Amino acid sequence: MRLRMPLRNWSIEIIRAAEIETTMKRLLNEIESTKRRVNTSKFTVIPELKEASAFIKMRLDEMERDENVCLKKIKAKSKA
């Protein structure tokens, strides 16, 4: 039983290993990039959107109260 591989087989195996290594490095870079985007969303974009949503809700509530006050004044004037 011979344990030695021909030189050509070794070079093919080395090329395959290099391809796999390159693919793994690219995947790692993509994962890190995705992590950064997720963190940006989690810690910056989402809080800003929640804050904007709360402001819009507060403003709509305020506008609704103003409208109710105006309607009450109109009703009071029309009864008088």
Secondary structure, 3 states (H helix, E strand, C coil): CCCCCCHHHHHHHHHHHHHHHHHHHHHHHHHHHHHHHHHHHHHHHHHHHHHHHHHHHHHHHHHHHHHHHHHHHHHHHHHC
